[in-house]
Amino acid sequence: MKKTIKTSTFSIAGFDRKNGDLGIAVQSKFLAAGAIVPNIRAGVGAVATQALANPAYGPDGLELLAQGKTPQEAIEELTGKDKDSAHRQVGIIDVHGRSASFTGEECLDWAGAISGENFSAQGNILVSRATVEAMVETFESSTGELADRLLKSLQAGQKAGGDKRGQQAAALVVYREKGGYGGLTDKYIDLRVDDDPHPIDRLADMLSLFYLYFSPREVKQIPLKGSTLLEVKELLRKYELFTGPINEDFNEDFKEALLTFYYQENFEERLPEGREIPEDILDYMKKRA
């Protein structure tokens, strides 16, 4: 008899009408689930494939959406030609906010999904339906960046019970047109925890680091003058980047040392403009010095 392994997984796919972001957050008792479940194409849609996952559902589903198919039509075509569709689960959302989901009749309990405008939440081998309901309620009631809303939804789903077998891997992927590193790709956020006893907590830490290094959000800018300038010079000295006098002279040696710090710590996406320093980077300097 052929033996199959089913991933106990819960995920949510979401769309942000304000800026076109498309994203998926997932947690599973399955190694590196983030390598299989989320599939996204900016300007097209997102596909979460799970249970006895068919990895082809991702690229094939996105191609169907790109051809003009609705999420429901895409699911019908994907499952209609798949002899093992009874074991599959998939959630799809498109760039118009339309969504659909499918849970095969052979998926292990609890298994099901809730799809609505701008989201699709699904799970299998869960403690109960409460996990999916919590994800939906949190997504619909939260505001802010799509990445934050998806993460909060994942946290709510885990708090409501999560999957029966526990935790192992989690991922958060968000696509934004030209939102990738250097504006050269659409992959805005791609964070994965492949094997950890508390993957969602670790994922939250990683998202905070992402905002620190690549933050597009508004952060308070602290003028580099007076006591702040003196403090930053002292900190740069601890980093062994500045050897000049600790005074209020905003000179070339100081500017070069500060720029070196930015590059050394991988803050090149947040290079300073003028005589200011972002508050979160200043906090980072204090903690790491």
Protein Blocks (a to p, Z undefined) as FASTA:
>chain_A
ZZdddddddddddddfknopacdddddddehklmmmpccdehiaccddehjadfklmmmm
mmmmmnopafklmmmmmmmmmmklmmgccddddfkopacddddfkbccdddddddehiac
ddehifblmlmmmmmmmmmmpgcjfklmmmmmmmmmmmnnpamkbpfbdcdddddehkag
hhlafblbacddfbdfblmlmmmmmmmmmmmmmocbdcdddddehjllmmmmmmmmmnop
afcdcdfbdcfklmmmmmmmmmmnopmmmccehjdddfklmmmmmmmZZ
